[in-house]
Amino acid sequence: MAPNYSYQKVDDAESDGDFQNPAARPKSRGKSGEFSLGQSVQVGWLKRPSVFWLLPAFLLFNLAMGMTAMPRMNVLISLICRNVLSNGMPAGHEAAAGGPMGNSMGQNSRRHMGMGGGGGHAGNSTGPLNYSPEAVVIGDYNPQCSFKEVESATAMLTLYGNLIAGILGAIFTPVWGMLSDRYGRVRPLAAASSIFLGGEIISVLIAALPDAFPLNWIYFAFILEGFSGSFLVIMALASSYAVDCTQDNERNVAIGYFHGSMFLGMAAGPIFGGYLGMSGGESRPMLIFYTALVIRGFGIAFLLFFVPESLSRSEARPESAISELKQLFAAAKSQSWAERIRSANPLHLLRILAPSRATAGSSVQRNLITLTSINTIIFGSVMGAMNVLMLYSEFEFGWGNKESGIFLSAVNFSRTIATVGVLPLAIYLYRRWLSRTDQASTEHGFDRLDLFLIRTSVLSDVIGFVGYAMAPSGTLFILSGIIASLGAIGLATSEASMTKLVDSSQIGELLGALGFLQAVARIIAPTIASLTYSWTVASIPQLVFMGIAVCFVVAFVVSFFARPDTSNGIFAKEETEDGEPMIPLPARKACARC
């Protein structure tokens, strides 16, 4: 069986919201999943779990991801172009210097420019283009690669790769969440990040040594990314860590810090990568990837050696993961094929998102389903809009890499300010002035403040996407993005609200199951949005934004099915370790305060 972890619930005066007292008090958990109130252990600040221990490592991961987001596409394009040219120049392009291909290059060059917006030394050539494979600069802008065969092959490779990573990620994200409930947050987070790092190393090796490693090896990198769960697992486990370290009334802010850190990395990463890639006055695209590997490796080392575990291991059940796997395989041998198929069904992992009324009660059941729907709609809508926003801005306003970079940085910095600045300020003002007459409703549980933040953020998304559709200029388009960035509060708040409705021993399982839905939305939403845009770009290119705005309206309407649950009623697993059915845990204000 898995090692037994107890959950270190800290007092309001000892949580991350108060830095005066560095001590935390771990509690041991009995067989029924309840917390004992007796044991009190003083823990020094170096060993005390806190969101501020994990934030540096989390920021490093997101900085590395932001640095390589745009150059990664240039690497794929140049590698595919090298393969195409090594098989001979496609028919009809041999004399393309001033022909039809030259016209298409003017459009494509704006989309695939290299470092600094003007490409490297290959991009500055004004004479006849060199179509030999050796002339292709890996990771840089190569004007000789701007023809349809390369574009088509790149689109297919990224499609297959994203499908592989997305499907595997959807399957393994709930698994990582459940592992974090069994073995703690830090080790699964470090393991998932290490697997992702392995995929990055393979990609860098293929780019650095294209003659030694075939291009098809890139699919192995996508497979490892899927096994790791990509950024969805990192986000889910980081949020689980934040939940372990905070009380209910501090949870929105703590999870908002991690969301803000993610957006900050996405905003600052491309800027830092761009300056790094042009260091020394010449284009060095591979230096970006080497630096990102070092940053990610340093983040993993920081995790393993400095970040304290938020779950304290009990001495009662010291079995290792290997012994547990042996028991699982032994149990599987005694099962029928039908039982094995049912147990392997990934949808079985989602049962925590829609618990039965007998287990959770009608209020918790309704709120969990409602919050899950809202979170998935918001996440899917944002993911679906990402590529379309870039394509539309290039088509409608003639933007290149410089303008697109300004837009992305403005939006992501605004999201950072929304989750790190606006969200804590709104919570403080609400509790400072509006909660004086109703203080109990804001102490614990899913309250009216959570609902207000979710609805307000969703409305900002509606206004922002309607603004995208109606913006007559690039300036107003950017302003619409800044307004829509307030919607980031909705993601953090809905996620934090869900964690208030389940037992602490199931936080990882809950966020892992939510990550499964987000992974599915990451596959489906961009596909639907891209197809819609491709079908309507010649007639009504703004239609896709209106459709996404309608999705946010649906999320706003769905939010009215949720009801504040100030009783702090939560549910635990349907069965205890002894196999007996669990009943809903009663309101535990005394336990929540301990």
N, C-alpha and C positions, 0 to 999 in steps of 0.2 A: 504494500500500500504506500501511498504518498507520504512524505514527511508532513507532520502536522504543524501548521503555522498558526500562531496567534496573532491577532491584529492589534496594532499599537494605537489605540484610540487615546488621544490626548485631550486634556481639559481645555476649555475655552481660553483660559489664561496661559496655557502651555502650547497652544497650537501655533502655526506659522503666522497667525495674525497678531501675536504678541511676542516680542523678542526679549521681554524682561526675564522670563524664566526659561532656562535652557533644558530643563528636565522633562522627560516624557515618562509615561507610565504604561508599559506593555501589559496587556491583559491576556490571560490564557483562555482558550475557548473550550468549552465542554463538548460532549458528544451531541448535544442538541443544537449546537451552534451559538449558544448564548455566551456572553462575556461574564467572567467572574469579577467580582468587585474587590477582591481582597488584595491580591499581590500588587505591590507598588515598588517599582525599581527606578532608582535615579540613574539617568543616562547623561553622560557628558555631551556637550554640543558637537564634538567631533564624531560621535557615534549616533547622534540623534537624527533620524530621517527628517528631511525637510525638502520642500520643492526647490529651494535655492541651492541644494546640493546637486540636484539633477539638471537644473536649467542650463548650466554651462555646457555639459555634454550634449544636451538636446539642441542647444543653439549651434554647436559645432556640426552636428549631423545635418541640420537644415542649411547651414552656410555652405557645406560641401555640396549638398543637393542643388542649391541655388547657383553655385558656381558652374556646375556642369550641365545645367538644364539646356541652355541654348547651344553651347559647343558640341554637345552630344549629337545633335542632329547634323551638324557640319561634318563630324567624324563619320557618321553613317553614309552621308552623301558622298564624301570623298572615297571611302572604301568601296562603295558600290560602283562609283564612276571608274575607279581603278580596275575593277573586275570587268566592267563593260568594255573599256578601252583595250584591255589585254586580249579580248576576243576579237578585236578589230572594230574599226569605226562603223557604226550603223549606216546602212545605205541612206543616201540623201543628205548626209551631214559632212561629207568630205570637204566641200567648198562652202562651208557655212559662215565664213568670216564676214561676209556682207550680205548674206541671203536671209531667208526667213528665220533661220536660227538666230541670227543677230538680233532680230526684233524681239524674239522671245527672251533673249538673255537680258534685255533691258528690264523686263518685268521680274524675272527670277532672281537677278542679282540683288534686288532690294530685299528679297526674302532670305537669301542665304549668304549675306555678306559676312566677312570674317571679323577679326578683332578690330576695334576702332571704327567700324562702320565702313571702311573702305577696302577691306580685304588685306591680304598680305602682299608679298612681292608678286605672287601670281596674279593677284587682282589688279595690279597697276600696269599690266602689260598693255601697250597700245598697238603692238604689231600683230602679225598673224599668230593665232593661238596654237599651242603645242598640244597635240592630241595623243602623245605617248603616255603610257601608264606611269612612267617614272617622273613625269612633269607634275603629277597630281600631288599637292601638298596636303598630307593627312590633317584633317581638322581645320583647315583654312578655307577661305572662299576661293573656288576654282571656277573661273568663267567658262572654261571648256567643258564643264560638267553640266551646263544648263541646257539639257535637251530631254525630250520626253521619256526616253528609255530609262534614264537615271531617275527621273521623277517618279515614274511608275514603279520601278524596282524598289525605290526607297519607301514609297507608300505601302507596298505589299509587305516588305520586311518589318516595318514598324507596326503594321496591322497584326501580322502573325505574332510578333514579339509581345505586343501589348495584350493580345488575347491569351498567350501562354502565361505571362506574368499575372494578368488579371484573374484568370480562372484558378491558377494555383494559389494566388493570394487570397481569393475568396474562400478556398478550402482550408488553408492553414492559418488564417487570421484568428478564427475562433479557437483553434488548437493552442496557439500561443497564449491566448487569453486564459484558457483553462490551466495551462502549465504555470502561468504566473500566480494563480491561486494556490498551486501545490508547492512550488519551489521558490516562491518569492518573485519580486519584480525585477531585481537587478540582473540576475543571471540569465533569465530568458531574454531580457532586453539586450544584454551584451551578446548572447548567442545569435539572435536575429540580426543584429547589426553586423556581426562578424560574417554571417552568411551573405548578407548584402554586400559587404566589403569584398568577399570572394568574387562575386559577380562583377564588381567594378574593376578588380584586378584583371580578370579575364578580358574585359573590354579594352583596358589600357594595353594589355599585351598584344591584342589583335591590331590595335591602332599603331603601336610602336614597332611591331615586327610583322607587317602584313605579308611578307614573303614566307614567314615561318608558320603562321597560323591562318588557316582558311577562314573566310568570312562566316561560314556556317557555324563556327564556334560561338558566334554572338548569341545564338539561341540558348546555349548553355548558360550564358550570363542572364538571359531572361528567365530561365528555369530557376536559377538561384535567387533571383529577385522575387519570384513567386513563392518559393519556399520561405523566404524571410518575411513575406507579407509587405515588403516595401515600407513606405512611410506610414501606412495605415496601422501596422503593428507597433511601430515606434510611438506613434501618437496614442494608441490605445493603452500601451503599457505605461507610458509616461503619465497619462491621465489616471490610471489605476494607482500609481505611486502617489500622485497628488491627493487622491481620495483617502489613501491610508494615513496621510499626514495632517489632514484638516478636518474640522467639524463641518456640519452641513452649511452653516451660514457663511463659511469662508470658501466653500468649494467652487463657486462660480469664478471667483477671483483667481484661485489657484490654477484651475484648468484654463482660464483665460490667459494666464501667463504663458502656458505652453503653446496655446494657439498663437499668441502674439509673437513668441519666439520663432515659431514656424514661418509666419509671414515676414518677420524681420530677416530671417535667413534667405527667403525667396526674393526679398527686395535688395538686400545688401550683397548677396552672393553674386549676381550677374555684374554688379558694379565692380566688386573686388576682382572677380575673374577677368573682366575686361581690361582693367589696368594691369593685372598680372600678365595677361596674354600679350600685352604690348610693351612689357618691360624691356629696357635696353634699346628701344627705338625700332624693334622689329617684331614681327608676329611670331609668337611662341605658343601655339594653341595647346600643345601637349603638356606644357608647364602647368596649365590649369588643372589637368587631370592628376598629375603627380602631386600637386599641392593638396588637392581634394582627398587623395588617398591618405596622405600624412595626417590631415585634419580629422578624417574619420577614424583612423587608427588611434590617434591621440584621444579622441572622444571615448572609444571603447576602453582604452587603458584607464582613463579617468573614472569610467563607470566601475571597473573591476576593483580598483585600488583605493578610491576615495569616497564613492557614493555609498552611504550606509543603507542596508536593507530595511525596507519599511515593514516587513513581516518578520516577526521573531520566531525562530525555529524552536519547537518543543522537543524535549529530550524523550518524550514518551514513545515516539515512533521514529526511530532513526534509520529506517530502511532507505536504501539508495534507489535512484531511478532505474538502475539495471535490474535490481531485484523486483521492482514493480513491473517492469516490462516482462520479466519472466512469468510473473503471476498473470499478467494480461494475456500472454500467449497461451498459457496453460488453460485459462478460462475459455479462450476462443476455441480451443480444440474440442471442448465439451458442448459447444453450441451447434445448432443446425445451420444450414446455409441461409435459411430465411432470417434467422436471428442475427447472423453475421452481416447480412445486407442491411438490416434495420439499424444495427449499431454503427455501420459505416456510413449511413446516410448523413451528409453534412447538414441537412435541414433539421436533424435531430438536435444539433447544437444551438438552434434558434429558440428552443422551447422556453428559455429564460425570458425572451422578449414578449411572450404571450402566455403567461402562466394561467393555470386554471383558477377559477374563482374559489374553489375549495382550498387551494394552496395560498393564494395571495389576497383574496377578497376582491369585490367588484371595483372599488376605488383604485387600488393599485393596478389591477389588470387594465382598466380603462386608461389610466394615465401612462402606463408603460407603452401600450400600443399607440396611443396618440403621440407621445414624445418620440417614439421610434419613427413613426411616419413623418413627422415634421423634420427631424434630423436628416433622414434619408432624402427627402424632397429637397431640402436646402443644399445638401452636399452634392446630389446628382445634378441639380440645376447649375451650381457653380462650376462643376467639372465639365458639364456639357457646353458651357459658354466660353471656356478658356480659348480653345482653338478658333472658334467662330469669331471671337472678339478681334483676334489678330488678323484673320482673313478679311473681315469686314472693314477694319480700319485701313488696311492696305488698299482695298478696292474702292472705298468711298472717299477717303481723304488722301490717298497716295502716300501713306506713311512708309518709311523704311525702318531699319533696325534702330536708328537713333530715336525716332518718335515712339516706336513701340516700346523701347526700353524706358523712356520717360513715363509712358502710360503705366507699364507694369510696376515700376518703382513707386509711382504716386499711389496706385491702388494698394499695393502691399504695405507701404509705410502707413497709409491710412488705416488699414486693417490692424496693424500693430498698435497704433494709437487707440483704436476702438477697443481692443481687447485688454490692453495693458493700462490705458488711461481712462477712457470713457466708462468702461464697465465698472471698475472699482469706485470711481467717483459717483456714478449713479446709485450703486448699492449704499455707499456712505451717506449720500444725501437722503435716500429713502429712509434709512434707519435713523438718521439724525433728526429729521423733521416729521416724516409721515408716520413713523411707527410708534410714536409716543403713546397713542391711544390704543394700539393693537400690537404691543411688543411681542406677545406670545406667538403670533403667527409668523414672525420673522426669525425666531430662534432656531427652529429645526424643521426639517421636512420640506416638501414641495409647496411653496407658498405663492401668494399673489404677486410678489415681486418677480419671481421667475416667469410667471405667465406674462406679466407686463413687458419684461425685457424681450421675451421671445416674440411677442406680437409686434412690438415696436421695431425690432430688427428686421422682421419679415416685411413690414410695410416699407422700410427703407430700401429693401431689395426690389420691391415692386416699383417704387419711384425711380430707382436707379436704372432698371432695365427698360422701363418706359422711356426714360431719358436717353438711353442708348439708341432706341428706335427713332426718336424724334430729333436727336442732336443734329443741327445743320453744320456744325464746325467741329474741328478736333478739340478745341478748348472746352466746349460744352460736353463733348464725349468724355473727356477726362474728368470733368466735374460730376458727370453722372456716375462714373466709376468710384469717385470718392464718396458720394452719397450711398451707393450700394455697398461700400466697404463696411458700413455699420452693421450689415447683415452678419458679419463674422461673430458678433455678440450672440446671435441666435444659435450658432453651432455650439459654442462653448457652454451657453446656458442650458440648452436642451440636453447636452451630454451630462452636465453636472446634475441636472434635475433627475435624470434617470438613476444615477448612482444613489440618490437619496431614498429610492424605493425598494432597494434590494439589500440583503444582508451583506456585511463587509466581506464575508468569505466567498462571495460570488461576483465581486467587482470586476475581476479580470475576465471571467466568463461572460459577463454582461457586455463589457466594452469590446471583447473579441467578437461576440455575436453581432454587435452593431457594426464592427469593422467588416464583417462578412457582407452585410447589406451595402455598406459603402463601397466595397470592392466590386460588387455586382453593378451598382450605380455607376462606378467608374468605367465599366465596360459599355453599359447600355446607353447612358446619357450622351456621351460624346458622339456615339454612332448615330443616334437619332438626330441630334442637333446638326451634325455635319451633313447628313443626308437631306435634312430639311433645307439647310442653307444652299446646298448644291442644286436642289430642285427649284428654289425660288430666287436665286441670286440675280437672274436675268430680268425678273419682273418685280418682286417685292423682297429685296434682301433684308429688310427690317423685320420680316415676319417671324424669324426665329427668336428675336428678342421679345416680341409680344407673346409668343408661346411660352417662353421661360417666365415672363411676368405672370402669366396665367397660372403656372405651376406654383409660384409664390403665393398667389391669391388663394389657391387650394390649401396650401400650408396654413395660411392665416385663418381660413374657415375651420380647418381641422383643429386648430388650437382651442376653439370654443368647446370641444368635447372634453378637454382636460379640466379637472377641478382641483383646487388647492387641497392638499392633504397635510394639514398642520398637526395631525395626531402622530406623525412620524411612524405610521404603520408600515412595516417592511416585512418581506417574506424571505424564508430561507429555502434550502433545497427540499425537494419533495420527499426525499428519504434521508434518514440519518445514516451514519456509518454502520449501525446495527440493522439497517434495512427497514426500520419502522417509519411510517409516514410522518411528515412534518406538518405542523399546524402553523398558521400565521403568527409571527412573533407579536406580542402585545406592544402597546406604546411603551417605550423604554426611555423616558426622559432621564431617569436616574442613571441608566447605563450610558446614555448619550453624553452625559455630563462628566462621566468618570474618565 
